[in-house]
Amino acid sequence: MYLKDLLLVNFRNYDKLELSFDSNLVLFVGRNGQGKTNILESIFLCCTGRSHRTSRDKELVKWQSEGALVRIGVEKSVGDSRIEIHLKSSEKKRILINAVNIARIGELMGHLNSVIFSPEDMKLVKEGPVERRRFMDMELSQIRPRYFYYLQQYNRILNHRNNLLKEIRFKGSLRKTLPVWNMQLAEAGSNIIEQRHGFCISLNSIAGEIHRNISHGTEKLALSYRPSIPYKSAARKDILEAFIAELEAREQEDIERGSTGRGCHRDDISISINGADVRIYGSQGQQRTTVLSLKLSEIEFMHGETGEYPVLLLDDVMSELDAGRQQMLLEYIKGVQTFITAADIRHLPDINGMNPEVFTIAGGRVQKCDFNGKHALLE
């Protein structure tokens, strides 16, 4: 996949911005708060239909503007695509692919895949299961639209079931309707669990090898899926049966709580180095290397699934990595179109041989620069 051009109108701090890209390495350089991350956010928006920074679309529209437009051109082996997202402060967003309106966000998935890496991704190993579930869901939704549909369906059914559980406490006769919702939740959930299970097996292999190389063979990274539903095998039929059995066994407990205690919304990933939990026992350096290994493994997983590399969005991460990890990162992303934001280009390793395109950003104004080395750019 290759991002050819980008148009922003009234998006975040940009009145109008038109860019075209001719390199696999694109740098956006400028002080903090100038709009570098906004460009990466617009690209990610065209991949998933959502921002990675906010759930409120109106925040993406420039202050005192009626609406915003993001448009990108994508080149793929199966043909080119043009994606447009129209945002309104008070209306639902409108998405067009090759000038045709799509009815559901799921139809957008796969037209442009991306992996985004920012300092906030340290939450993957430092914080709770929510971050790791989001990690799985974002990856799988991009490459398997059906997974995205199952996820939407699951969350909708879970909402209904939780509301019903609360109502049952006041009207016991409603309890007889629970089996219908149990079956629907289990059907959607078993599809999600099956795909998460396979994803974690693949990622364990890919990330483990990458981490071994980065650590020069001194560390063994291991990932394992931790579902809240205990199933005897990863066959969908077995997962479905186990899911229903678990819901039925905990029915009274769920009614008393007023919410569903087990299911995909409670799953997690276990991450360890040399057998020790990274979140608890990993050093800051080990945690950073773990996240780097996971992000690089996402790229390889997507390539293996789709036959094409995603675009890579690196938002101010180079300053967080030491020189060795920076160089390792650049080695792994050769052939992957990469967009990097940086406050200071001196934080980057040697990129002279990578033919980078460089854009400087100040106050929402973007200017393309000739790259003749870091020092020439800074002068």
C-alpha positions in Angstrom: 0.0 0.0 0.0 1.2 3.5 -0.8 -0.4 6.8 0.2 -0.1 9.1 -2.8 -1.8 12.3 -1.7 -3.7 14.0 1.0 -6.1 16.9 1.2 -7.4 18.5 4.4 -10.0 21.2 4.6 -10.9 22.8 8.0 -9.4 19.8 9.7 -8.1 20.5 13.2 -5.8 23.5 12.8 -5.6 23.4 8.9 -7.7 25.7 6.7 -6.5 23.8 3.6 -3.6 21.5 3.1 -2.7 19.6 -0.1 0.3 17.2 0.0 1.6 14.6 -2.5 4.1 11.9 -1.5 6.9 10.4 -3.7 8.9 8.6 -1.0 8.6 5.7 1.3 9.9 7.9 4.1 8.1 11.1 4.9 9.1 13.4 7.8 7.0 16.1 9.4 9.3 18.4 11.5 8.2 21.2 13.8 7.8 22.3 17.4 5.1 20.7 19.6 1.6 22.0 19.0 2.1 23.0 15.4 -0.1 20.3 13.8 2.2 17.4 13.0 0.1 14.8 14.8 -3.0 16.1 13.1 -1.7 14.9 9.8 -1.1 11.4 11.1 -4.5 11.5 12.7 -6.2 12.3 9.4 -4.4 9.3 7.7 -5.5 7.0 10.5 -9.1 8.4 10.2 -9.2 7.2 6.6 -8.1 3.7 7.6 -10.6 3.1 10.4 -13.2 5.9 10.2 -12.2 7.0 13.6 -9.5 9.1 15.3 -7.0 7.5 17.5 -7.1 10.5 19.8 -10.8 11.2 20.4 -14.2 9.6 20.0 -15.8 13.0 19.2 -15.8 13.7 15.5 -16.7 17.4 16.1 -13.3 17.9 17.7 -11.7 17.2 14.3 -13.5 20.1 12.7 -11.6 23.4 12.8 -12.9 25.9 15.4 -15.8 28.0 14.1 -16.1 25.9 10.9 -19.2 24.1 9.7 -17.5 21.0 8.6 -14.2 19.4 7.5 -13.0 17.2 4.7 -10.2 14.6 4.6 -9.4 13.0 1.2 -6.6 10.6 0.4 -5.4 8.7 -2.7 -4.2 5.1 -2.1 -2.2 2.9 -4.5 -2.5 -0.8 -4.1 -1.6 -3.9 -6.1 -5.3 -4.6 -6.7 -6.0 -1.0 -7.9 -6.2 2.6 -6.6 -8.7 4.0 -4.1 -9.8 7.4 -3.2 -11.2 7.8 0.3 -13.1 10.9 1.4 -14.5 11.6 4.9 -16.8 14.5 5.3 -17.2 15.7 8.9 -19.9 18.0 10.3 -20.0 19.4 13.8 -23.7 18.4 14.3 -24.2 15.5 11.8 -23.0 12.0 11.3 -19.8 11.8 9.2 -20.1 10.7 5.6 -17.6 8.4 4.0 -17.0 7.9 0.2 -14.8 5.4 -1.5 -14.2 6.2 -5.1 -17.0 8.7 -5.0 -19.5 6.2 -3.7 -21.1 6.7 -0.3 -20.7 3.7 2.0 -23.5 2.8 4.5 -21.3 1.3 7.2 -17.8 2.0 8.5 -17.0 -1.7 8.0 -17.0 -1.1 4.3 -14.0 1.2 4.7 -11.8 -1.4 6.4 -9.0 -2.7 4.2 -8.8 0.1 1.7 -5.9 1.6 3.6 -4.3 -0.3 6.5 -2.0 1.4 9.0 0.0 0.7 12.1 0.3 3.7 14.4 3.0 4.0 17.0 3.1 6.8 19.6 4.5 7.3 23.1 0.9 6.5 24.4 1.4 2.9 23.2 3.4 2.3 26.3 -0.1 1.7 27.8 0.0 -1.6 26.1 2.3 -3.0 28.7 1.8 -0.6 31.5 -2.0 -0.4 31.9 -5.0 -2.7 32.1 -6.7 -5.1 29.7 -8.7 -2.4 27.9 -5.6 -1.2 26.0 -4.7 -4.8 24.9 -8.2 -5.5 23.8 -8.2 -2.3 21.7 -4.9 -3.4 20.2 -6.4 -6.7 19.1 -9.6 -5.1 17.8 -7.8 -2.4 15.8 -5.5 -4.8 14.1 -8.1 -7.4 13.2 -10.8 -5.0 12.2 -8.6 -3.4 9.5 -7.7 -6.7 7.8 -10.9 -8.6 8.4 -14.1 -6.5 8.0 -16.2 -9.4 9.3 -14.4 -9.2 12.6 -15.4 -5.5 12.8 -19.1 -6.5 12.2 -19.0 -9.2 14.9 -17.4 -6.7 17.3 -20.2 -4.1 16.6 -22.8 -6.8 17.0 -21.3 -8.1 20.2 -21.2 -4.7 21.8 -24.8 -3.9 20.8 -26.1 -7.3 22.2 -24.0 -6.9 25.4 -25.7 -3.5 25.9 -29.1 -5.1 25.6 -28.3 -8.0 27.9 -26.9 -5.6 30.6 -30.0 -3.5 30.4 -32.2 -6.6 30.7 -30.2 -7.8 33.7 -31.0 -4.6 35.5 -34.7 -4.8 34.6 -34.9 -8.4 35.8 -34.2 -7.3 39.4 -37.5 -5.3 39.3 -39.5 -7.6 37.0 -38.5 -11.3 37.5 -40.6 -12.6 34.6 -38.2 -11.1 32.1 -35.6 -13.7 33.1 -37.2 -16.2 30.7 -35.9 -14.0 27.8 -32.3 -14.2 28.9 -31.5 -17.4 26.9 -32.2 -15.6 23.6 -29.7 -12.9 24.5 -27.2 -15.5 25.8 -27.3 -17.3 22.4 -26.9 -14.1 20.4 -24.0 -12.9 22.6 -22.3 -16.2 22.4 -22.6 -16.5 18.6 -21.0 -13.1 18.1 -18.5 -13.6 20.9 -17.3 -17.1 19.7 -16.4 -15.6 16.3 -14.4 -12.8 18.0 -12.6 -15.3 20.4 -11.7 -17.6 17.6 -10.0 -14.8 15.6 -8.3 -13.3 18.7 -6.9 -16.7 19.6 -5.4 -17.2 16.2 -4.1 -13.6 16.1 -2.2 -14.1 19.4 -0.6 -17.3 18.2 0.7 -15.6 15.1 1.8 -12.5 17.0 3.6 -14.6 19.6 5.7 -16.2 16.8 6.4 -13.0 14.9 7.0 -10.7 17.9 9.1 -13.3 19.6 11.5 -13.5 16.7 11.7 -9.7 16.3 12.3 -9.2 20.1 15.0 -11.9 20.0 16.8 -10.0 17.3 16.4 -6.6 19.0 17.7 -8.0 22.3 20.5 -9.9 20.6 19.2 -13.2 21.8 19.1 -12.3 25.5 15.3 -12.1 25.9 12.4 -14.3 25.1 9.2 -12.4 24.5 6.0 -14.5 24.9 2.4 -13.5 24.3 -0.7 -15.6 25.1 -4.4 -14.9 24.8 -6.3 -14.8 28.1 -10.0 -15.2 27.4 -12.5 -15.0 30.3 -14.4 -17.9 28.7 -12.7 -21.2 29.4 -12.9 -23.4 26.3 -11.5 -26.8 25.6 -10.4 -26.1 22.0 -10.2 -23.1 19.7 -12.9 -24.6 17.4 -15.8 -22.2 17.1 -18.3 -24.9 18.1 -16.4 -25.6 21.3 -16.1 -21.9 22.1 -19.8 -21.3 21.4 -20.8 -24.1 23.8 -18.4 -22.9 26.5 -19.6 -19.3 26.1 -23.3 -20.3 26.6 -22.5 -22.6 29.5 -20.5 -19.8 31.2 -23.3 -17.3 30.8 -25.9 -19.8 32.2 -23.7 -20.7 35.1 -23.2 -17.1 36.1 -26.7 -15.9 35.4 -27.8 -15.2 39.0 -24.5 -13.5 39.7 -24.9 -11.3 36.6 -28.5 -10.3 37.6 -27.3 -9.3 41.1 -24.5 -7.3 39.5 -26.6 -5.9 36.7 -23.9 -6.5 34.1 -22.3 -9.4 32.2 -19.2 -10.7 34.1 -17.7 -12.9 31.4 -17.1 -12.5 27.7 -14.9 -10.9 25.1 -15.2 -7.6 26.9 -13.1 -9.1 29.7 -10.3 -10.7 27.7 -6.7 -9.9 27.9 -3.2 -10.7 26.5 -0.4 -12.0 28.8 3.0 -10.5 27.9 6.2 -11.8 29.4 9.9 -11.7 29.0 11.9 -14.7 30.1 8.8 -15.9 31.9 8.2 -12.7 33.9 5.2 -10.4 33.5 6.5 -7.3 31.6 3.9 -5.0 33.2 5.0 -5.9 36.7 8.7 -6.9 36.4 9.9 -5.3 33.1 12.3 -2.4 33.2 11.5 0.8 31.3 13.9 -0.4 28.5 12.3 -3.8 28.3 8.8 -2.3 28.2 9.8 0.0 25.3 11.4 -2.9 23.4 8.3 -5.0 24.0 6.0 -2.3 22.5 8.4 -1.8 19.6 8.4 -5.6 18.9 4.6 -5.6 19.0 4.3 -2.8 16.6 6.8 -4.3 14.2 5.0 -7.6 14.4 1.7 -5.9 13.5 3.3 -4.8 10.2 4.5 -8.3 9.4 1.1 -9.8 10.4 -0.8 -7.5 8.1 1.6 -8.3 5.3 1.1 -12.0 5.8 -2.6 -11.6 5.8 -3.1 -9.2 2.9 0.1 -9.6 0.8 0.7 -5.8 1.2 2.5 -3.8 3.8 0.4 -1.2 5.8 1.6 2.4 6.1 3.4 3.1 9.3 2.7 6.2 11.4 5.4 7.1 13.9 4.2 9.9 16.1 7.1 11.4 18.0 8.5 8.0 19.1 12.1 8.4 17.9 13.0 10.6 20.9 11.7 7.8 23.1 14.0 5.2 21.7 17.8 4.9 22.1 20.1 4.9 19.1 20.2 1.1 18.9 16.4 0.7 18.9 16.0 3.6 16.4 18.4 1.8 14.0 16.6 -1.5 14.4 13.3 0.1 13.7 14.6 1.6 10.5 16.0 -1.7 9.4 12.6 -3.4 9.9 10.6 -0.8 8.0 12.5 -0.8 4.7 9.9 -1.1 2.0 7.1 0.2 4.3 5.9 3.7 3.6 6.5 5.5 6.8 5.4 8.8 8.1 7.4 10.2 11.0 6.7 13.3 13.2 9.6 14.8 15.1 10.2 18.0 17.0 13.9 17.9 16.2 15.3 16.0 13.2 18.6 15.4 15.2 16.7 12.8 17.2 16.6 10.6 14.1 19.3 8.0 13.1 21.1 8.3 9.8 18.4 8.5 7.0 20.6 10.0 4.2 20.4 6.8 2.1 16.6 6.5 2.4 15.6 9.4 0.1 13.3 11.1 2.7 10.7 13.7 1.9 10.8 16.4 4.6 8.0 18.9 5.5 8.4 21.6 8.1 5.3 22.6 10.0 4.7 25.9 11.9 1.3 27.2 13.0 -0.6 25.0 10.5 1.6 26.0 7.6 3.5 23.2 5.9 6.5 23.6 3.6 8.4 21.0 1.7 12.2 21.2 2.1 15.1 19.7 0.2 16.9 17.2 2.4 20.6 17.4 2.2 21.3 16.0 5.6 20.1 17.0 9.1 22.4 19.9 9.6 21.5 21.5 6.3 17.9 21.3 7.2 18.4 22.9 10.6 20.4 25.8 9.3 
